[in-house]
Amino acid sequence: MSPVRLIILLVAAGAAIGAVFLVRSIQTPAPAQAAAVEVQQAPTKEVLVARREIPVGRFVTVEDLYWQAWPEDSDTSYFIDRENNPEALEEQVGAVAVARLVSGEPIVGEKLVQPGEQGFMAAMLSPGMRAVSVSINERNAGGGFIMPQDRVDVMVIREPIGTTAMIGDQAAETLLQNVRVLAIDGIYAPPEEGQAAVLIGSRVTLELSDADAKLLLAAESAGALKITLRSVADLQDRSGATNVGRAYRDGSNQNIRVYRYGTPEVSTVPAG
């Protein structure tokens, strides 16, 4: 073989080998960098959120709320953040929801109302119900042991008719049963731990339907109402007017006659 041909073959072989290494270098990924890339976490702040669903009208407990990390660069101007309000969780306990809160939803002031604030009593009411206040004292309200959120019966003392329960020369009949106590005077919730367990007020606020509210107001005008505390074992009973109460409420101009100091007083309960 001539020297020229040998040189050409060697050059061609070298070119082929170089091409193979070039292709392999292109397909092989670049070696990993010696230093790992550090992941930067976005700054956060803690905001107050609902731990579980809070329906309208329910009192907020400490178990309902918690602090949740939230992106600092998001709009949190309407939220309650821990940096500016470190005691906010404890302060919201005892408030009532005026709008439904879902689990994980940030708390905003417009959705919770504190005792004594405008709209608090309306938020406590169940849908379709009314808040009605009547006068009470220690003698006609369970000796002061009736508390907000308890369930009570409302009785009327009147002239006996038929086979009613006698109290001296008068009779006692239950007009309303198993009704919810919303407040006593300005107290909306049971006493906190360490406070007195006896609550004596001058007015009790009850949760009633519209028809039962009219019945109670008419009965109160006779001035002989008594409120009795129900056992927790009896809370499954129907709430509202009893058979006697419905007869007064739904009849046409039923009269409630009460003897006070020997003088009869008559109160008319309108139909409906």
C-alpha positions in Angstrom: 0.0 0.0 0.0 1.3 3.4 -0.9 2.1 5.8 1.9 -0.5 8.3 0.6 -3.3 5.7 1.0 -2.1 4.8 4.4 -2.2 8.4 5.6 -5.7 8.8 4.1 -7.0 5.7 6.0 -5.5 6.8 9.3 -7.0 10.3 8.9 -10.4 8.7 8.1 -10.2 6.4 11.1 -9.3 9.3 13.4 -12.2 11.3 12.1 -14.6 8.4 12.7 -13.4 8.0 16.3 -13.6 11.7 16.9 -17.2 11.7 15.6 -18.2 8.9 18.0 -16.8 10.8 21.0 -18.5 14.0 19.8 -22.0 12.3 19.6 -21.5 10.7 23.0 -20.6 14.0 24.6 -23.7 15.7 23.3 -26.0 12.9 24.6 -24.4 12.7 28.1 -26.0 15.1 30.6 -23.8 17.7 32.2 -22.3 16.6 35.5 -24.2 17.7 38.6 -23.0 20.9 40.2 -21.0 20.5 43.3 -23.2 22.9 45.4 -26.9 22.0 45.8 -29.4 24.7 44.8 -31.0 26.0 48.0 -34.9 26.3 47.8 -36.0 29.7 48.9 -39.3 29.6 50.9 -41.7 32.6 50.5 -42.1 34.6 53.8 -45.3 33.9 55.7 -47.3 35.4 58.5 -49.8 33.7 60.9 -53.5 34.5 60.4 -56.5 33.3 62.4 -58.6 30.7 60.5 -61.5 28.3 61.3 -60.5 24.8 62.2 -63.9 23.4 61.2 -67.2 24.7 59.9 -68.9 27.3 62.0 -72.6 27.7 61.1 -74.5 30.9 61.6 -75.6 31.5 65.2 -73.1 29.3 66.9 -70.9 30.4 69.7 -67.2 30.2 68.9 -65.1 28.0 71.1 -61.3 27.9 71.4 -61.3 24.6 69.5 -62.9 26.3 66.5 -59.9 28.5 65.7 -56.1 28.2 65.1 -53.2 30.1 63.7 -52.3 29.2 60.1 -49.2 30.3 58.1 -50.2 32.5 55.2 -48.1 34.0 52.3 -46.9 37.4 53.4 -47.1 38.9 50.0 -50.9 38.1 49.6 -53.5 40.6 50.6 -54.2 39.9 54.3 -55.4 43.4 55.2 -58.9 42.0 56.1 -57.5 39.0 58.1 -56.5 38.8 61.8 -52.8 38.3 62.0 -50.9 37.2 65.0 -48.2 39.8 64.9 -50.6 42.6 65.3 -53.2 40.8 67.4 -51.5 38.1 69.5 -54.5 37.6 71.8 -57.1 37.5 69.0 -57.8 33.8 69.3 -58.8 34.1 72.9 -60.7 37.3 72.3 -62.9 35.7 69.6 -64.0 32.9 71.9 -67.6 33.6 72.9 -68.4 35.5 69.7 -71.3 34.4 67.5 -71.0 33.7 63.7 -73.2 36.0 61.6 -72.1 34.3 58.4 -71.1 30.7 57.8 -67.4 29.9 58.0 -65.8 26.8 56.4 -62.8 24.9 57.5 -59.6 26.7 56.8 -61.3 30.0 56.1 -59.5 33.1 57.5 -61.5 35.0 60.1 -62.7 38.5 59.3 -64.4 40.8 61.7 -67.6 41.1 59.6 -68.4 37.4 60.2 -68.2 37.3 64.0 -70.0 39.5 66.4 -69.1 40.0 70.1 -71.6 40.0 73.0 -73.2 43.5 73.3 -72.4 44.5 69.7 -75.2 45.3 67.3 -76.6 42.2 65.7 -75.4 39.8 68.4 -78.9 38.7 69.6 -80.1 38.4 66.0 -77.2 36.1 65.2 -78.0 33.8 68.1 -81.6 33.2 66.9 -82.4 30.1 64.9 -83.9 30.8 61.4 -87.6 31.8 61.7 -87.5 32.4 65.4 -88.0 35.5 67.5 -86.5 36.8 70.7 -89.1 37.6 73.4 -88.3 39.0 76.8 -90.5 38.6 79.9 -90.1 39.7 83.5 -88.7 37.3 86.0 -87.6 37.2 89.6 -86.0 34.6 91.9 -89.3 33.1 92.8 -90.6 32.5 89.3 -87.4 31.7 87.5 -85.9 28.6 89.2 -84.3 30.4 92.1 -81.6 31.9 89.9 -80.3 28.6 88.6 -81.7 29.0 85.1 -78.9 30.0 82.7 -78.7 31.1 79.1 -78.8 28.1 76.7 -80.9 26.2 79.2 -84.3 24.8 78.2 -87.4 25.8 80.2 -91.2 25.5 80.4 -93.5 28.5 80.7 -96.5 28.1 83.0 -99.5 30.4 83.6 -101.4 30.6 86.9 -105.1 31.1 86.3 -108.6 30.2 87.5 -109.0 26.4 87.4 -110.9 24.9 84.5 -111.7 21.2 84.5 -109.0 18.8 85.7 -106.1 21.1 86.0 -103.4 21.0 88.6 -104.5 23.0 91.6 -102.4 25.5 93.5 -104.6 26.7 96.3 -107.6 28.3 94.6 -105.8 28.6 91.4 -104.5 26.3 88.6 -101.2 26.0 86.8 -101.0 25.1 83.2 -98.0 24.8 80.9 -98.3 27.0 77.8 -94.8 26.5 76.3 -92.4 23.7 76.8 -88.7 23.0 76.0 -87.9 26.6 74.9 -84.4 27.9 74.7 -83.2 30.7 77.0 -81.2 33.2 75.0 -80.2 35.6 77.8 -80.9 36.8 81.3 -80.7 40.5 81.5 -77.4 41.3 79.7 -75.9 37.8 80.1 -75.8 35.8 76.9 -73.8 32.7 77.9 -73.4 30.5 81.0 -71.0 31.8 83.6 -67.3 31.2 83.0 -65.4 28.8 85.3 -64.8 30.4 88.6 -67.9 32.7 88.5 -71.0 32.3 90.6 -73.3 29.5 89.4 -76.5 31.5 90.4 -77.8 34.1 88.0 -80.7 36.3 89.2 -82.0 38.8 86.7 -85.1 40.9 86.1 -85.8 39.7 82.5 -85.3 36.5 80.5 -85.2 36.4 76.8 -86.6 33.3 75.1 -86.4 31.9 71.6 -89.9 31.4 70.2 -91.8 31.1 66.9 -93.8 34.1 65.8 -97.1 32.5 66.9 -95.7 31.4 70.3 -94.2 34.8 70.8 -97.7 36.3 70.6 -99.0 33.7 73.0 -96.3 34.5 75.5 -96.9 38.3 75.3 -100.6 37.9 75.8 -100.0 35.5 78.8 -97.5 38.0 80.3 -100.1 40.8 80.3 -102.1 38.7 82.8 -99.0 38.9 85.1 -98.9 35.3 86.3 -96.1 33.5 84.5 -93.7 31.0 86.0 -90.5 29.6 84.3 -89.4 26.1 85.2 -86.1 24.5 84.4 -86.1 21.3 82.3 -83.9 18.3 82.9 -81.2 17.5 80.3 -83.0 14.1 80.0 -86.1 15.9 78.6 -84.6 18.0 75.9 -85.8 15.7 73.1 -89.4 16.7 73.7 -91.1 19.0 71.2 -90.4 22.7 71.6 -93.0 25.3 71.6 -96.7 25.6 72.6 -98.2 22.6 74.4 -101.7 21.3 73.7 -103.1 23.9 76.2 -101.0 26.6 74.7 -102.1 25.8 71.1 -105.7 25.9 72.2 -105.2 29.4 73.5 -103.0 30.4 70.6 -105.0 29.0 67.7 -108.5 29.4 69.1 -110.7 32.5 68.6 -110.1 35.0 71.4 -109.3 32.5 74.2 -109.2 34.1 77.6 -106.6 33.6 80.3 -108.0 34.6 83.7 -105.7 35.2 86.6 -106.6 36.0 90.2 -104.3 38.6 91.7 -104.9 39.6 95.3 -108.4 38.2 94.9 -109.2 40.3 91.9 -109.6 38.5 88.5 -107.7 39.8 85.5 -108.5 38.6 82.0 -106.0 38.6 79.1 -107.2 37.7 75.6 -104.9 35.6 73.4 -105.5 36.4 69.7 -105.9 33.6 67.2 -102.8 32.7 65.2 
